[in-house]
Amino acid sequence: MRRTAEIWNLTFRAANILIGTLLGLALVYVIQKEVNLSVLLGALTGALLLFGINLIRVRMPNGIVSRPDESLRKKSVKFLLVSSHILLGILFLALSIINFLGVESVPTSLLWCGMIGYLLIAGIGVFFMNRK
């Protein structure tokens, strides 16, 4: 029984998140007489993501994923440290060029696109490093 509880730990957390959200929404409804459905949808999305991750972890055979050695770990850390500094340099350079061009305000969506792009590139880079 203990091993089953350890395996499905994320699913139990997701269920507790949903229960807590429903209790919180009921409390807000009693006090304010209104319900914010975006809170329920956000909690449901998070709970489904946790359940999906847990289901993938349980169903995946243990022999597929190899354990990284120490040199690979050091290379991954070095890659992430260097790539984060390069990204910050590119962002500062881009912001200074935009500032010199006379643009007074920069939309935050452009900055978020840069950050998400960095996460994608760094994740793909580490993925390929782990494959070799």
C-alpha positions as CSV (number, residue, x, y, z in Angstrom):
1,M,0.0,0.0,0.0
2,R,2.8,2.4,0.8
3,R,4.5,1.8,-2.6
4,T,1.2,2.6,-4.4
5,A,0.8,5.8,-2.3
6,E,4.4,6.8,-3.3
7,I,3.8,6.2,-7.0
8,W,0.6,8.2,-7.2
9,N,1.8,11.0,-5.0
10,L,1.2,13.7,-7.6
11,T,-2.3,12.5,-8.3
12,F,-3.1,12.8,-4.6
13,R,-1.7,16.3,-4.6
14,A,-3.9,17.2,-7.6
15,A,-7.0,15.8,-5.8
16,N,-6.1,17.9,-2.7
17,I,-5.6,21.0,-4.9
18,L,-9.1,20.5,-6.4
19,I,-10.7,19.9,-2.9
20,G,-8.9,23.0,-1.5
21,T,-10.1,25.1,-4.5
22,L,-13.7,24.0,-4.1
23,L,-13.6,24.7,-0.4
24,G,-12.1,28.2,-1.1
25,L,-14.7,28.9,-3.8
26,A,-17.5,27.9,-1.5
27,L,-16.1,30.2,1.2
28,V,-15.9,33.1,-1.2
29,Y,-19.4,32.4,-2.4
30,V,-20.7,32.5,1.2
31,I,-18.9,35.7,1.9
32,Q,-19.2,37.6,-1.4
33,K,-22.1,35.9,-3.1
34,E,-20.1,35.4,-6.3
35,V,-18.0,32.7,-7.9
36,N,-14.9,33.3,-10.0
37,L,-14.8,30.4,-12.5
38,S,-11.3,31.3,-13.7
39,V,-10.0,30.0,-10.3
40,L,-11.7,26.7,-10.8
41,L,-10.5,26.4,-14.4
42,G,-6.9,27.2,-13.4
43,A,-7.0,24.6,-10.6
44,L,-8.5,22.0,-12.9
45,T,-5.8,22.7,-15.5
46,G,-3.1,22.3,-12.9
47,A,-4.6,19.2,-11.5
48,L,-4.9,17.6,-15.0
49,L,-1.3,18.5,-15.7
50,L,-0.1,16.9,-12.5
51,F,-2.2,13.8,-13.2
52,G,-0.9,13.6,-16.7
53,I,2.7,13.9,-15.6
54,N,2.2,11.2,-12.9
55,L,0.5,8.9,-15.4
56,I,3.4,9.2,-17.7
57,R,5.9,8.5,-14.9
58,V,4.0,5.4,-13.7
59,R,3.5,3.9,-17.2
60,M,7.0,4.6,-18.5
61,P,9.3,1.6,-18.2
62,N,12.3,2.2,-16.0
63,G,14.9,0.9,-18.5
64,I,14.3,3.6,-21.1
65,V,15.9,6.5,-19.3
66,S,19.6,6.2,-18.7
67,R,21.3,7.8,-15.7
68,P,23.6,10.8,-16.6
69,D,27.1,10.6,-15.4
70,E,29.1,13.4,-13.7
71,S,30.7,14.8,-16.8
72,L,27.3,15.1,-18.5
73,R,25.9,16.9,-15.5
74,K,28.8,19.3,-15.4
75,K,28.4,20.0,-19.2
76,S,24.7,20.6,-18.7
77,V,25.3,23.1,-15.9
78,K,28.0,24.9,-17.8
79,F,25.8,25.1,-20.9
80,L,22.9,26.5,-18.9
81,L,25.1,29.1,-17.1
82,V,26.7,30.3,-20.3
83,S,23.4,30.4,-22.3
84,S,21.6,32.4,-19.7
85,H,24.3,35.0,-19.7
86,I,24.3,35.1,-23.4
87,L,20.5,35.6,-23.4
88,L,20.7,38.4,-20.9
89,G,23.4,40.1,-23.0
90,I,21.2,39.8,-26.2
91,L,18.2,41.2,-24.3
92,F,20.2,44.2,-23.0
93,L,21.6,44.8,-26.4
94,A,18.2,44.6,-28.1
95,L,16.7,46.9,-25.5
96,S,19.5,49.4,-25.9
97,I,19.1,49.3,-29.7
98,I,15.3,49.8,-29.4
99,N,15.9,52.7,-27.0
100,F,18.4,54.4,-29.4
101,L,15.8,54.0,-32.2
102,G,13.5,56.2,-30.2
103,V,10.9,53.7,-29.0
104,E,9.7,54.9,-25.6
105,S,7.9,51.8,-24.4
106,V,8.5,48.1,-25.2
107,P,5.6,45.7,-25.0
108,T,6.1,43.1,-22.3
109,S,4.9,40.4,-24.7
110,L,8.1,40.8,-26.7
111,L,10.2,40.3,-23.5
112,W,8.1,37.3,-22.6
113,C,8.7,35.8,-26.1
114,G,12.4,36.2,-25.5
115,M,12.3,34.4,-22.2
116,I,10.1,31.6,-23.5
117,G,12.4,31.3,-26.5
118,Y,15.4,31.0,-24.1
119,L,13.6,28.2,-22.2
120,L,12.9,26.3,-25.4
121,I,16.4,26.7,-26.8
122,A,18.0,25.8,-23.4
123,G,15.7,22.8,-22.9
124,I,16.3,21.5,-26.4
125,G,20.1,22.0,-26.0
126,V,20.2,20.0,-22.7
127,F,18.0,17.3,-24.3
128,F,20.4,16.8,-27.1
129,M,23.4,16.8,-24.6
130,N,21.7,14.1,-22.6
131,R,21.1,12.0,-25.8
132,K,24.8,11.8,-26.6
